[in-house]
Every structure is written in C-alpha cells, then in structure tokens.
C-alpha cells in the first residue's frame, strides 16, 4: 500500500481486486450495509484538506463583477426587505433562478453580516460536501484508499477551487446532483438492510437541486440512474412504499416555493422561468453565445488540474479494452455512465457555460483514483508474500507533468506581479515560490524510488498552491478597487443622485453602494444619462469619458480615477504576456454637473 496515506491493503493482485469490486455490487459488507456510512478514518484528513482549499481566505477579495454579484446582492436585499419569497437584485424582481442559494446566503449574512465570507460560505460548504460524498462512494465501491484519494482529488482540483470561492449556486447544485445519484444507486442496486434511508437522502437531494437551479437538478440524476438500472438489470431493492415516500419527500422540499411564486406572480413567472431561463438557455443562444460540441473537453481537462496528467494511467486499460483483452467492471461502467451522460447532455446544448459541467468531476475523480491506487499499492498474495508494483509509467509520467504544471504556474504568477495592484508584492513572490517549490518536489519524488508517493505529494502541493493563489494572486485583504469606488460614490451621492455604470462594476457596485444602479450599454445611452436635468453620477472607463468629451461635446466633472485589474477576466494571454497598459483599466467616477 502507499505508506502512511492511502491506508488499506488489498488481498491479491489487480485481478483479484477487480473481482472483489464486482462482488461488492452483489452484497455490501457488514461494515457498510444497512446504514449511511459512519465517520471513518479518512474523514478527518479530508476535512482538514478541504478546510484549507475551500475556506482559507474565503472572504478575501471583493464580490466580482460577474454573476456572483447577483446572488450576493439579492441575499442582501432579501434581508433588508424582509421578502423571503421573491428574490430581488438591484431593487427589481429577479426571476432567473430559484430561491435556495438566496435563502442560504441571506441566512449566513444574518450570522456573519453582509460580508464576502457570508456570500460565498455555502459554495465552499458544497465543495466540502462533494469531497465527502466522493470519498464515501470510493470507499463503498472500491476501498478506503480509493475513497481517500478520490476525495483528495475533488478537494484539490482547480475547477472546484475556483467555483467554491464564488457566491454561485453551481457547486451546491453539483453537490445535490452527486449526492442524489450516489444515494439512488445505493438504494436501488445494493442489498441494504434499510434502503429507505438512502431513498430519503436521494429525495432530499433531488428536491434541493430543483430548488437550487430548477429542472436540471432532476434531469441529470435521472439521466444517469435510469440507464445504469437498465444496464445492470438488477431487481430493485425497493418497495413501492419506499418509492412513494421518496416522491413525497422530494415534492415537499421542491414544490412549495414554486407554488408561492405562482400565487404571487401568476403564470408569468412559471413561463418566464421554465421556458425562458431553462429551455431557452439550453436550446438557444439567447443567454450564451453558441460554442462547439467539444467545448467542455478542454474545460474538464483544465478543471481537473493538477490531476489531469495522471489520466495517462488510463492508456493501458484503454488499449487492452480496444484489443478485447480487458472488460469494463460493473462499478467502472457505472462511473463512466455517470461522467459521460451528463457530459453528452451539456455538450448537446446550444448555450454552454464552463461551470455547467461541474457534476462530471466526482465520477472522474473516482475512476482516476481507482486506477492510481491499483498501480501504486502493495498487496499481499495468497501465499502471504508481499508484492510491490513495478514502476508504473502512467503514474510517473503524469506526476512529472503535474510537477511541471506547478513550476510553470509559479513562474506565471511571479510574472504578472505588475497587474496585481491590490496585492502586496511580497505576498505574490512568496506564493509563486511556494507553488514552484511544490512542483520541484513532485518531480524529484516521481523520479525517486518513492515514486508511489508522488500522488500524495500532488495533493499536498495543491493544498499549498491553492490558498497561495488566493492570498498572493487573486485577492486583496483590504481595499479592492470596487470597494474604493463604492465609498467615493456614497460620499458624492448626497441627494439620491442616479448612478450609472458603463462596462465596469456593472453588477457588483450595487452590492457595495446599496443603491440602485443603471446599466448603460451604449455610448448614446451614456449621453442620454448624463443629459438628464438632475445631477447624476457615472462610473466608466476613462476611454469612454474621453470619447464623450472629444467626439460628442459632453461636459463631465471628474471626481475620482482608480486603476482596476479584473481578476475574473484573466485569460491565457494575460498570464503569458502581461501588459499593464492593456490589462489595467482606469476607472473614473464622474458627474454631469
């Protein structure tokens, strides 16, 4: 076994391990049967790991000028207005998403105040929940070592790290979907003494998923569970009473708020949400630009980093399968369907967003962890003698590439220092050094006789690198530009002046000023906004004001000018060729008189 970390030994070779895995689908061992899994020894290290990667520095950095501002401000307005039924953003009804994330964030703000930490808390908690669900599935379907490694992969991948630190419902949705799929498969396919517990767990997860983002919270679990049931052709371990109870629980969780919205707003809301925000988002380019069918493949590869290079361990089994020298095990097929069917569903849609694909990562983590453990773990044969695996090319090569990724990431972070105007340079330099050092250690370990420990080192390096990025690259602990600008606006807004935003702080300024803003889209709209007889304030890039004065003769009073780096808009070019003159924006607060 992998010493000290990935704990349990497996009796027999890889073939015996596969056979044990198949048998576990017929009858769950006494240790796990009949109850929701207890707290096991892998839980504490995973909790500590997730606490570092999801929660360290969670409140650093302002609410970004992106979708997270919708949820942060809507929760703030929910508390301020006392209306816990209809969400409002920018003091207008917001019908685009269901209410659960608003409720959770509003409740957190009652305890923690209207802070960035409160706004992002439930996204981070969902990340922690995904770690534990993945580990429970790995432990149940494979072994404790696989559960631990799969949980570590979920806790340390860059995709979940990025979304888990934003006030968005996508990671809570991924958690609900993953929990529903896992609990439903356990309840229906495994010989539980009391499957009803898992039925209720799946039903609650389905209801919460529907209350988080609508029908997709039901569609994706059904898309996975139904084909698995048809393929495995097992008799369901459920009674009609269990199924009926699960349906009633799901409806009790999911439906009441929609009924309340229908009573308050009529059919207009139901049509706008289910047809406009769901069907049209999936089938048309109304909300998102059309993207090619393969759009999610590089997104998955990037989201799974730094573990993506370890997928090289799949080359051997894939080759053997193509040559018909290897079959796909029951559990492996189950996980492949769990990953592939949602991927196909989202790839088929017209409107694509990178974060839609988040529910696919847990099954990929389980498959990857199983393959890594199989190639790195010692076992005791039937004769009692220990066997050690030969150097696995996929593990070594993948670890070398992962180490190189950390080294390059550290170098790129060091390179973009001139753009990080709200972060002290020493923080960036230390963070870059720690990230690169982690990559060096991974490379050295992969080349050493202790190569089997390289995956452990990848998890440790990621646990250092992710918070290092948070503290040294992605955020400030004090005054980000939007906070400074909000204070300027509040000081200047002495008589309830109208506030307009043009292409900057369009979504997050309302959260910090707690005042309604007008989203100005075109130059003509900016001219009309500034032409109103009452005094008005506008926040815009300096280029717009120069254009208004130069080309249209508009007179404005410039009040404040601040540099701004949009961290949410970082692209590969920004990292490779940072240019302060191009990547930093000068943002101006001006008045029409």
N, C-alpha and C positions, 0 to 999 in steps of 0.2 A: 504494500500500500504506500501511498505518499506519506512520508513520515510527518507526524505531528499535526497535519492539517486535514487531509481528506481521509477520515478515520477508518471505516470498516474494511476488513479484508474480505475477499470473495473466495469461496472454495472453488477450485477447479480453474480451467483455462477460460479463454473468451467464449468458447462454445458452450461450456457448462454454464457460464454466466448468462448467456442468451437463453438457455433452456430454463434456468431459474426464473428469468424475466417472463418467459411465456407462461410458466406455471402460476405466476403471481396473478395473472389475469383470470385464472380459474378459481383460485381460493386465496384470499388475503390472509396473511399470517395472523395468529392470535394477538400479536403485539399491536396491530393496527386495525383489526376488524372490530366493527361494532361501535366505533366512536370516532368523532372528529379527532385527528391526530393531536396527541398531547405535546407539551413543550419538550423538546428533545435537546440533546447537547449541541446540535448545530444551530439552535435558535439564537443563543447569546452572541456568538461571533458574528452572525448575520445582522443582528440588531445593532451591534457596535459598528459594523461596516456601513450599514445603511444610514446610521445616525451621522456618520462623517460625510458621506457622499450626498445625502439629500438635505441635511439640516444645517451643516456648518456654514455660517454666513448667509443663511436663507434670506434675512431681511436687508442685506447689503444691496445697494443699487436701487434706483428708483423704479417704479412701475414703468415699464417700457411703453413706447409709442406704438403699441401693437394691440392685438386682440385682448391681451391680459388687462388692459385698461378698462375694457367693457365690464369685466367681471368684478374687478376691484372697486370701480366706481358704483356699479349697480348695487353691490353689497353695502357700500357706504350710504347710498341713498335709501336703501331698504330700511336701515336702522334709523336714519334721520326722519323718514316719513312715517314710519310705523306700518307701512303697507307691505306685508309679507306674502301677498298673493301675486300681484303684478310687478315684475321687475321693471325698474326704470334706469336708463342711462342718459346722462346729460339732461335730466329732468323731463325726459319723454319716455313713454312706454317702450320696453324692449321685448319684442315677441320672438326674437330669433332663436332662443334656446330655452329649454325647460329650467326649472327653478332650483334644482338641488344644490348646484355649486354656489348659487347666490345665498341660499339658506346657510350652508356650511360656513361660508366666508363671513357672512353677517354675524353668525353666532360666535365665530372666532374673534371678530372685532369687538364684540361686547366684553370679551375677557381681556384681549391684548391691546385694544384700542385700534384706531384706523391706521394700521401700520402695514408695511410691506410684508412683514412676517405673517400677520393675520391673513392677508390676501393670498399668500402662497402656501399656507400651512397644510391645507387639505390635499393639494397636489403632491407635496412631499410625503404626507402620510400614505397616499395612494401608492407612491413608489415603494415605501416600506411594505405595504400590503402585498404588492406584486412580488417582492423578494420572498416573503414568507409563503405565499401560495405556490410559487415556482419550486421552492425548496421542499414543501410538503408533497407536491406531485413527484418530484425527483426521488424523494425518499421512499414514497409508496410504490412507485412503478419501477424503480431501479434499485437503489441502495442509498445509504446515508452519505457516502462520498459524493455520489452524483447530485444528491439534493443540495449538499453544501456548495459544490462548485457551481451548479446552475443558479442558486440564489446569489452567489458572489458575482456571476456574470450579469445578472439583472441589476444588482446594486451598483455596478461599476461601468456600465456601458454609457457612452456619451449621449445617446439618444434620450434615455430616461433622465440622465443628469440635467440636460438642457430643459426638458419639459417639466421636470419635477421642481424646478426653481422658477416657474412662471405661474401666475394666477389664471390657470386654464383648466377646463374640465376634462381634457383629453386623457390625462393619466388616471384620474378617477374612473373614467369610462373604461379604459383598458383593464383596470383592476376589476371592475364589475364583470366585464366580459370574461376575463380569465378565470375568476372565481366561479362564475356560473358554468362555464364549460367543464372545469375540473370537477366541481361538485356533482354536476349532472352525469358525467361519465362514471364517477364512483357509485352514484346512487343506482344507475341503471344497469351497469355491467359487472359489478363486483359483488361478491356474496357477503353483504353486510348483514350483521345481526339486526341492525336498526337503520335501514336506509332512509327512514323518514327524516333523520337529522340532516342528511345531505340534500334531500329534496327541499326542505325548508331553506337551507343555505343557498341552494341554486335559485329558488324562487325569490328570495330577498335580493340576491344579486341581480337577477333579471329586472325586478321592479326598480331597483336603484339605477340600473343602467338606463332604463327607459325614462326615468326622471332626470337623468343627467344630460342626455343628448337625443332622446327620442327613439324612434323605431330601430335605429342601428344597434341599440343595446339589446334588442331581441333578435334581430336578423342574424347577426354574426354568431351568437351561440347556437341558434338553430341550424345555421349553415354548416357548422362543424359537427354537432352532436348527431343530427339525423343521419348523414352519410356514414358516420362511424357505427351507429347502431345497425344500419343496413348491411355494412360490410362484415362486421364481426358476427352477425347473425346469432346473437345470444338471446336467450329468453330474458325478458326484463325482470329484474329483481324488485319489482314494484307492484303494489296492489292498486286497484282503481281508487281506493280511498286515499292512498299516498299521492297519486296524480291529481286528484281533485283538491286535496289540501294544498298542494304546491300551487295550483292555478289560483285558488282563492287568496293565498298569501301574496302572490305576485300582483294580483289585481288590487289588493288592499294597499300595497305600497305604491303602485304606479298610477292608479286612476284618479284618486280624489282631487289632486291639484288640477288636473286637466278639466275635471267637471267644474271645479270652482272657477277656472278661467272661462269656460264656456258659459256659465251662468252670468259672469260679469261682463264678458265681451262678445258673446254670441258666436255665430258660425264664422264670423270674420277672422277670429283668432285661429280656430281649428284649420280653416282653409289656408290661412297665411303660413301657419307653422308646418303642417303636414305636407301641403302641396308646395308652397313656396320654399321654405327653408330646408326641406328634406328631399322631396322628389326632384325639384329643380336644381338643388345643389348637386345631386347625384347625376342627373341626366342632361344638364345643360351647362353652358359656360356663363351663366348669369352671375355667379359668385366667384368663380375661379377661372382663370384662363385655361383653355384646353392644353393637356400635356400628353405626351406619347404613352403607349401602353407599358413601356419599360421604365417609366418614371420612378417607380418605387424600388427598383433593384439597387441603384446606387444609394438611395435613401436608407435602405436596410443595411447595406454594407457600411455606410458611414455611421448609422445609428448604433451598430453592434461593436464599433471600435471601443477599446483596443483589442477586442477578441476576434475581429473579422479574419485576420491572417491564420488563426488556429483552425479555420474551416478547411485548411489543407488536409486535416485528418480524415476528411470525408472522401478524398480522392480514391484511396484504396478500396473502401467498401463500395463506392460507386462503380469503379471499374469491375470489381467482382460481380456486382449485380448485373451490369450490362452483359458480362460474359456468362451469366447464369450460373455462377459459382457461389452465389450467396443470395439468400432470401431476406425479405424485409420482415422483421419481427412484428408481432402484434402491436406492442407499445410504440415501436418506431413508426409504424404505419399510422397509428393514432395521432402521433405528434406531427407527422408530415401533413396529414389532412388538416390538423389544427393550424398549421402555418400556411399551407398552400391555398386553402379555400378562401379565407379572408383576403389573402394577397390577390387572388384572381378577382374577387368581388370588387375590391377597391381599384384594381387596375382597369377593370371594365368601365368604371365610372368616367364621366367626362370631367367633372370638377374634382381635382386632386389637390390634396394638401399633405405635406410631409408627415404631419403628426397623426393623420388618419390611420397610419399603418402600425401604430404602437402595439396593438394587441397581438401582433405576429411575433414579437420578440421573446416572450416566455417559452413557447414550444421550441423555437430555435435554440434558446439557451439550454434547454433540457437535452436536445439532440446533441449539441456541441459538447456539453459536459459529459454525457454518457460516452461519447467517442474518445474524449481526452482521458477520462478515468480508465477506460478499457485499455488504452495504450501506455499508461504510466503506472498502473497499480500492480504491486506484487500480489501473488496468490499462493496458496498452499495446495499442492496437488493431492490426489487421493492417497499417495504413498507417504504423505506428511512432509515432503520436502518443499522448501520454498523455491519459487521460480521468480526471476526478475525479467521484466520485458527488455527486449533488445531496444537499442536507441531508435525511437520512432521518428522517422523523417518528418512527418507532418507536424508533430509537436515541436521539434527542434526548429524547423524552418519557419513555422508560424510564430514561434516565440522570438526568433531573430527579427522577423518583420515587425512584430509588435514593439520590440525594443527600439527598432529604428524609428517607428512612428513617434514614440515618446521623445526621442532625441530631436527629431525634426520639429515636433510641437514646441519643445522648449526653445529651440532656436527661433522659431517664428514668433513666439511670444516676446522674446527679447528684441526682436527686430521691430515690432510695432509699438515700442515704447512711446515714440513721439505722438501717437494718436491717443494714448490713454491719459487724457488731460485731467481726469478726476481720480487717478490712482497715483500714489507716491511712487516714484521710480524705484526705490529700494524694494517695495513690495513686488513689483514686476520682475526685477532682477533675481530676487530670491526665489520667486515662483518658477521662473524659467530654469534656474539652476536645479531646483528640486525635480522638476519634470524630466529634464535631460538626464540627471543622475539616475533616476529610476529606470530609464531606458538602457543606460550603460549596464546596470546591474542585471537586468533581464538578459541582455546579450551575453554577458560573461557567464551567467548561470546556464543558459542554453548550450553553451559550448563546453561546459564542465561536466564531470562525471555525475553531478547532481542535476542533470537536465530535467529529470522528472519533476523537480520543484519549480521549474520555470512558470507554469500556470499560476502557482501560488504567488510568485513574485509579480506577475502581471496584475493580480488582484491588489496586492499591496501597493504597487506603483500607481495604479489607478486611484486608490484610496488617498494617495498623497497628491496626485496630479489634479484631481477634480476640485477639491477645495482650494488648491493653489491657484487654479484658474479663476475661481470665484474671487479670491482675495487680491490676486495680483494682476488680473486682466479684465474681468467682466464687470466690476462694480467698484464703487466708492462706498466708504462707510459714512460719508457725511453729505456734502453738497454736490449732487449731480446737477447738470445744467437745468433740467426741468424744475427742480426744486428752487433753484435760484431765480429762475424766470417767474415761477408762481408767486414768490414773495414780492418781486417787482410789480407784478400785476395787481396783487392785493393792496400794495401801498398806493398805486396810482388810481385804483378803482374806488374813488371816494363818493361817487353819486350813482352807483349802479350802472356804470357805463357798459355798453355792449362789448363783448370780447370776440374777436375773430382770429382764427388760426389758418395759416396757409402752408400746407405741406410739411409742417413741423409741429410737434406736440398736438397733433390733431385729436388724439384720443386720450392722452394722459394728463393734459393740462387741467381738464375739468376735475380730475381727482384731487389735484393739489390746490387748486384755487377754490374748489367747492362752489363754483359759479358756472352757469351755463355758457357754453361757447358756440360759435358759429363756424362750421367747416366751410372754408372758402376754397373753391376748387379751381376757378379760372381767374385770369387777370381781370376780366371785365367785372366779375363778382367782387374782386378786391376793390376796384374803382368805385363800384356802387356802394360797397360797405363803408368806405371812407368818405363818401359824398353825403352821408346822412347828416341832418342838421344838428343832432346831438353829438356830444363828444363820444368817440369810440376808440377802442384800443385794438391793435392788431399785432400778432406775433407771426413773424415771417422771416425767411432767409433774406440776408442783406441784398442779394441779387434782385429780388422782387421789388424791394423799395427803390433801388437804383433805377430799375426799369420804369416804375411808375412815375418817378420824378423826371427821368430823362425823356421818355417817349410819350408820356401822357400828361405831363404838367401837373401831376398830383402833388400837393404840398403836405408833408407829414412832419411831425415833431418826433425826432428820435430820442427815446428815453434811456434805453439800455441796450447794450450789444454784448453777447456772450458767445464763446466758442462751444461747439457741440459735436460730439462724436456719437453716432448712432450705433451702439454695440449690436443691436438686433439686426442691423443691416450689413454685417460683416460678410464679405464674400472671399473666395479664394484669392482673387486678385489683391484684395486689401492686405492679406497676410503675406503674399509673395512680394508685392511692390507697394508698400505703404507710402502714401504721399499726403502730407499734412495739408497741402494747398488744395488737394482734390477731395480728401476723405473727411476733413473737418469743415463743418458748416458754421458760418457766422449768423447767429440768430438775433434778430432785433425786435425789441418792443417799441412800438411807435403809436402815436395818437394822431387823429386827424386835426386836432387843434390844441 
